[in-house]
C-alpha cells in the first residue's frame, strides 16, 4: 500500500499533471473539499463550521517545512480571527519554529505564539514530524508547557515509545493529540503492521483518559470513535472532557453527528500556499479519489 501511495503521489505531482490540473481548474475544484488556499477563505470556513457546532483547528501550509514565515502567519491569523479565535486550535510544526537549526530560538518563538494564543483565548498544539526529531520535539514542548499549560502535544502512536510517554504527559493534565502518524518512522522505532498501530492507539487513549489528560483522538475510524466513547463512560469523563479531531472534508456528517449529541468535535482545516502539495498527498492516500482526480484532469485538459 505504501508503494502504491508513493507511486500515485509521484504521478499526481508530475509537472504535466500539475500544470493541467491548475490550468483547467480541476485542482482548485478538488482542493475546496480538503484544503483552503487563502487565509480569508479559511476564516470563512471556520465561521461556517462554528455555526454547525464544530470546533476548529487551523494549520498553515508554508511552501517548505523550514519556512520561517509560519509563526508570523499564525500571529496574523490569530488577529484576523477576531472573536472566532476563542477556542480555536492552531497546529504548529516544529520545523516551522526552527527546531532543526536552533532549539533555543524555537522555544522562544513557540513561547511567543502561546502567549498570543492565551490572550486571544485560542490554543496551540505542537505537531510531531516523525521519529528522528521525536525527543527534540518533546523536549521543546516540555520547556514551553511549564509556563503555558494549554500548549498541546501530538503523539503518533506508531512510534513505540509513545506508549510510555503518554502517561507522564497526561498526568500533567495536558492536551494530548493521539494519532497514527503520517511521517515515516524508522523500523527500529515504530510499529509496521496496521493492527499493531490500532492497538497502540487504543492503549494510549486509555492511558491518557485514565491518567487525567485531555485526550484528542485524531482518527476517522468508526471503531476507534466507539472505543473512545466507551472509555470515556468507564472513566466518568464528560462528553466535553475530551474531543474528536478529523480532517476537513473527511466524514463531515460524522463530525456534525458527534457535535449534535454533545461531544467536542474539531475539524482540522489546512490552509496556505502549499495547498496543492497537501492536496496531492490527501488524494494519493485515497486511491478512489486519485482515479477520479486524474480522470477529471484528462477530461478537462
N, C-alpha and C positions, 0 to 999 in steps of 0.2 A: 504493500500500500504506500509506503514512504517513497519507493522508487516511482510509482505511478504519479503521486502528487508532485514529485520533483520534475518529472517529465512534462506534466501538464502545465506546471508553473513556468517552466522554460519556454514552452510553446506560447503561452499567453503573453509572456514578456518579450517575445521575439519582436524586433523592430517593425517588421511589416504588419504584425497583428496589432501592435500598439498604435501605429500610425493609422491603420484602417479603422480601428475602434474609436480613436479620438476624432478623426475627421468625419466619421459617419454619425457620431453622437451615441453610438452603442455603449461606449464605456461610461458616459455620464448617466445613461438610462439605467444600466445595471448598478452603477455606483450608488444611485439615490436610495436603493434599498438597504445598503450596508454601511455606507460611509458618506461623510459630508465634506465637500471640498473647502468651504469657507466658514470662518468663524460666525459670521452673521447668520448663515443658514443653520449652523449648529445650535445657536441660541434659540432660533425659532423652533427647531426640533425639540430642544429641552423644554420649551414652554408648552408645546403640544403634549409631550409625554407627561409633564406635571399635571396637566388638565385631565389626563387619563388615570391619575392616581399613582403614577410610577415615579420612582426616584431616578436620578440621572448621574452617570459618571462620564466625564468628558476626557478624552485622551488626544493630545495634539500629535500630529504626524509630521515631523520635520523630514526634509529630503534625505537626511543622513542621521544615523543613530547618534553621531557625535556632534550634531548641530547644536551650537550654543544658543540658538535663538529660542529654544523651548522654554526656559524659565521666564524670559521676558514675555513671551506669548501667553504663558499661563497667567502671569500677573495682569496682563491686559484683558484676558478673558474674564478673570475674576471681577475686574472693574466694570466690564461691559455687561456682565450678567445682572448687575443691579440686585433687586430683591430675589431673583432666581438663584443667586449664589447660596442662599441659606439652605443647607442640607445637601448641596451638590458636592459630589466627589470629583476630584481631579487626579487622574492617574499620571504618574511621572516615571520615566525610565532612568535608571542610574546613569546610563551613558550620556543622557542629555544634561545631567548635572556635572559632567566632567569627572566622574568617578575613576575612569580608566587612567587618567593622566594626573589628577591631583585630588586625592581623597579628602584632604583638609578643606580645600576650596569647595568641594561637592557638599560637604557638611554645612558650610556657611550658606551656600545657595539654597539648600533644602530648608535650612532654618528660616531664611527669609520668606520662602514660599509658605511654610507652615504658619508663620506669624501673620502674613497677609490673609491666608485662608481662615485662621482663627478669628480675625477681625471681621471678616465677611460672613462668618457662620458656615463656611464650607469646610471640607476635609480633604487632605492629601493622602493618597495611597501610593506607596513605593512599589513599583513592579520589580520582577526578578527576571534577569536575562540569561537564563541557562545556568549550568553548573560551575563554569570556570570562575565567575565572579560572585558566586553564592555567598561565600563568607564575607567578602568585602561589602556586599550589599547589606547583609545582616548587621555587620558592624556599624555601617552608616546609619541604618535605621535605629539601632540601639542608642547611638550617640544623640540623635535628634529627638527621639521619642521621649527621652527623660524630661525634656523641657516642654515637649508638645505631645501630650498623651493621646491626642486624636489622630496622630500620624499612623496610618495603616501600613501593613506589610503583606506582600504576596508570597505565598509558599507553594511552589509547584511540587505536588506530592510524588511525581515520578522521580524526584531526587530522593534517594533513600533516607537521608538524614533528616528530612522534613518531619518524619515520624517522631524523631526525638526533640526537634526544636519547637514543635508546635505547643507542647505542654508548657515550657518555660515562657514562651511568648504570651500564650493565653492567660497564664497566671497573673500577668500584669493588667489584665482586663483589656488588652489591646484589640484593635480591629485587625482581623487576620483574614485575608482573602485566600481561599483554598481552591486549587485548580489542578488540572493535568496540564503541565506546561507545554508551550508551543515552540520553545527553543531547544536545540539539540543538547543532549546530556551524554557525557562520556559513559560507555558501558559499565565502567567500574563504579560509577556514582549513582546510576539510575536503574529503574525497572524497565524491562524491554517489552514484556507482554501486557496487552491491554487489560487483561483480567487482573494482573498484579497492580496496575495503576489504579484501577477502580477500587480494589480492596484497600489500597493505601489511602485513597480519598475518603473512604468510609471511616477508617481508623483515625485519620487526622481530624475529620469533622466531629467524631465522637469525643476525641480528646479536647478539642477546642471548646466544645459546649460544656463538658464536664469540668473543665479547669477554669471556667469563668471568663473566657474570651468572648468577643463579639465576632461570631463566625459569619463570613460572607462566602457562600457557596457559589462559585463561578462554574456552572455546569448547566447544560440543556437536557441532560439525561433524565427522562421521567422517573427511572428507578432511583437515581440519586436524590431527586426532589422529594420523592416519597419517603426515603430514608431520613432525610433532613427533618421532615415534618414529624416523623416518629421519634427521632432522637430529642427533638425539642419538647415533645409531650412528655417523654420519660424524665427529662431533666427539669420539668416545670418552667421552661423558658417561654415567655410570651411570644406571640407572633411578631411583635416588633422588637424582640430581643436578639434577632439575627436577621440575615437577609439573603435573598437570591439575587444573583447577578447573571445577566445574559447579554449577548451581543445585540446591537441594533439590527433589526431586520430578521432575527432568528427566533422563531416561535413567539411572535408578538402576541398572539392570542393567549398563550400560556402565561406570558408575563403579566398581562392585564388580568387574567383569571386569578392569579396569586394575589395581586393587589386588591382585587374586588372582595376576596374573602379574608382580608385583613393582614396579609403578610407584607413585609417590605420587599418590594421587587424593583431592582435597579437595572436600568438599561445602559450598557456601555456604548457610548457614541464617539467613534473616532472622527477626527476632522483635521484638515490641513493640506499642505501642498503635496504630500506623498500619498494622496488618496488613491492614485492608480496602482501604486505598488501594493497598498493594502488590499485593494480590490482583487488584484491578481492572486494574492495569497489566499483570500477567502474563497474565490471561485475555484482555485486549484484544489482546495480541501474538500470540495463537494463536486464529484465527477458529473452528476446530472446537470448541475448548474454550469459547469465548464463546457459541456457539449452544447447546451442551449446558447451560451455566450458566443462560442466560436461559430455556431450556425448563424446567429444574428449578424456577426461581423461579415461573414461571407455573403449573406443576403443583401447587405447594405453597401458593400464595397464595390 
